[in-house]
Amino acid sequence: MSDVESPTTPAPGEGRSALPDSAMGVVRWKRALDLGVIAATSPLWFPLMLIVMIAVRLSSPGPIFFRQRRVGFKGRSFMIYKFRSMRVDAGTGSHESHFERLMRQGIPMVKLDASDPRIIPWGRMLRATGLDELPQIFNVIKGEMSLVGPRPSTIQEFQYFRPYERQRVETLPGLTGYWQVNGKNHTTFDEMIQMDIYYARNVSIRLDLAIIARTIPVLLAQTLELRAKRSGRTKEGKDISAQPTVPEHATSL
């Protein structure tokens, strides 16, 4: 990767921050909110993490955790942690091709999960419920992420971003965010970018609390939607559980 494309080096014309002068104050209250919520909810998420660790270990040979370098605050890279939901030999080529297709064709940002043979047993459930993201709590504790913020892009994805779109890294990436609770699976790449930039420009404790409060209901709704699509049948009686979970309005594009 060239120095120009490196996520640790701002792109031309991006040296000036889009954050207001009060950015340091924002970081302080976000840090306090993050650590406070994590400490208060530790009796819930810690046992849940142990259960998921056992499930991953029993369902698939290989490491429990998946690590990948992502692009974070101000374009600086960091190592993100997730529960492994795919086979150890799964490559990233399919994901990168899928992301480029979503970005260029303007169709909803849905995953390949329903038709992806790389996913291990329990993997779809972990991804649908967001449980695979739980280890990122440690990224939050380390200060690399926040509970609320744009999802951190992979280095390959970041290379596709235009200067305007890179404004989304002017705030800490998050476990959940404005896009995630506002139609995540039914919005296009451009709509995701607009929501992420809106959040970066309007970050506030009130907005963060509202997003945190909406996250669990949204995850439950997404899980029920996925289950309904996987168990559904077409009018011809064919099983559609192995078909990509693309919303109906996306198929006409």
N, C-alpha and C positions, 0 to 999 in steps of 0.2 A: 504494500500500500504506500502510495506516495505521501510526502509531507503535506501536500495540499489537501488530500482527502482524509488525512488522519483526524479522528474525532477529537483528539486532544489539541488540535490547532484550529482556531476560529477560521471560518471561510472568509474570503475577501469581502470587506464591507461589513463584517459582523463583529468587529472589535469592540463596539460600544454596546453596553448592556441596555436592554429594553426595560429593565426594572427601575422603579423610582428610587429616589435617594433614601427612602425608608427601608430599603431591601434588607439591611442588616437587622432591623427591628423585626421584620417578617420572619427571618431565619430564626431569631431567638424565640418568638412565641410558637412557631411551628415545632421547634425542637422540644419545647416544654410540653406542647400538646401531644406530640408523638410519644415521648417517653411516659407521660402520664397515662395515656390510653393503653399503651403496651403493658405497663405495670398493673393497671387496674383489671385488665382482661387476661392476665397470665394464667389464672386458674382455668380458663376456658381453652386458650390456644395451645398451652403446653401439653396437656394430656392428649389433645387432638393430634398434635404433631407426632407424639409417640405412637398413636394408633396408625397413622399414615405411614410412618417409618416401617412398622411391622408389616403392613399390607404390601408395601413396595418390595420389601425384602423377600416375602413369601411368594409373590406373584411373578417375579422376574429376576434372573441372575444378574449380578452386576451391582454397581454402587447405588446407594439410596438417593444421593443428591446429584443434581445436574448443575454444572457451573458453566457460565458463558459470559464473555466480556460484552458489556453494554455501554451505551453512551448516556452519560448523566449530566449533572449540572454544569452549565457553561461548556458543554462538549467534552468534558473530561470522562475518560473511560473508567469503568470499575467492573469487578467480578460479581455477577448476580447469582443468587442461589435459588434453586427450585427443587421440588421433589421430582425425581426422574419419572416421566410418564411414557417414555419411548424406549425401544430396545437400545442396547448399548451400541450396536453397529449402525444405528440410524444416522444418516447424513443430514446436512442442512440444505442441500440443493433444492429439494421439493419446496421447502418453506420459502426460500428466496425467490424461486420462480413464481410461486403463488402470490407473494407480496407484490412483486413487480406487476403481475397481471391485475391485481386489485387496484393498484395505484393508477395504472395507465387506462384501465377500462371504466373506472368510476363505479364499480359495483360494491355492494356492502362488504364490510370487513369481516367475513366469516372465516373460520379455520377449516383446515382440511380433515379435521378429526373423524368425521363420519365415514370417510373412505380411505383413511390412512392406515395401511397395514403395519406401520412402524410402532403404533401405540400398544402398550402392554395391557394385560388384564387390569382392570380398575383405572387405567389411564384416562379413559374418556370421562369417567365420573370425577376424577380429580381435577381435570381441566375444566369441565362444565361448572363445577362448584367453586373453582378458584382455590381449592385446597392445595394444589401443586405450588401455589405462590406463597404459602405460609412461611417457608424459610427466609423469605425476604424481610421478615421481621428483624432478622439479624443485620440485614443491610440498613434498615432504618435505625437500629441501635448504633451502628457504626457511623451514622451520619451521611451515608451515601445516597439514601433515599428518604422519603417522607411517607407517612401513611396516605397522604393525598397529593396527587400530582399526575402529570402525563406518564403513560407507560414508557419505560426506557427502551429506546430502539436498539436493534443490533447494529454493529458497525457497518454491515453490508446495507441495511435499510437506510442508515443515516447518509450514505453516499448518494442516495437518490434525492435527498431533500434539497430544495432550492433555498437560497438565503432567507427568504421570507418564512419558509416553513421551519427553519432552524430556530426561530424565536421560541419554540416550545421547550428548548433546553435552558431558557432563562429562569427556570425555577427547578427545584428538586423533583426528580421523577418520583412516582408514588405507587403504592400497592393498589389503590383505587383512585378514581379521578372523575372529573366533570364529564368526560366522554363516556367512561364506563357506566355511569348511572343515567345516561341520556341516550339510550338506544344503540349501545355499542355494536351489536350484531346486525343493525339495520342502517348503519351510516356508512358513507363512502370515505375514502382516504382524505379527500379535501374537507369533508365535514368534520372528521376527526381532528385534522390540523387546526381548523377554525376554533373548535371547542378547546383544544389544548392551549392555543394562543390566548383565547378569551380568559381562561383560568390564570395563565401566567401574568396577565395584565390586571386581573381583578382579585388576586389571592387575598383572602381575609379569613379570620378565625370563624366568622359566621358561615362563610361559604364552605370551609373545611368541615365544620360540624354538620352542616346540612348534607354534604356528600357522604360522610361517614354514616349518618343515620339512614341514608337511602341504600347503602351498599348491600346489606343483607337481604332486604326485600327484592332487590334487583337480581341478586345471585339466585335466589329461590325461584324467581319467575323464569330466568334463563334456563335453570335446570329442568323445570317442568316443561318448558317449551321444547328443549332438546329431547326429553323423554317422549313427548307427544309425537315429535317428528320421527323418531326412531321406531316407534311402535305403530305408526300409521301405515295405511295401505292405500295404494292408488285405486282409481275406479275400476281398473282392469284386474284388481286383486293381486297385483305384484307387490312383493315386500320392498319397501323403500328405505328400510333401516340402514342399508349400506350406501345410500346416495348422499352426496354432499348436502349439508343443511343450509342451503342457500334460500333466503326468503323468496317468495313467489315473485315479488316485483323486480327481483334482480335477474330472473331468467330471461326477461324480455330485452335486456340490454345487449 
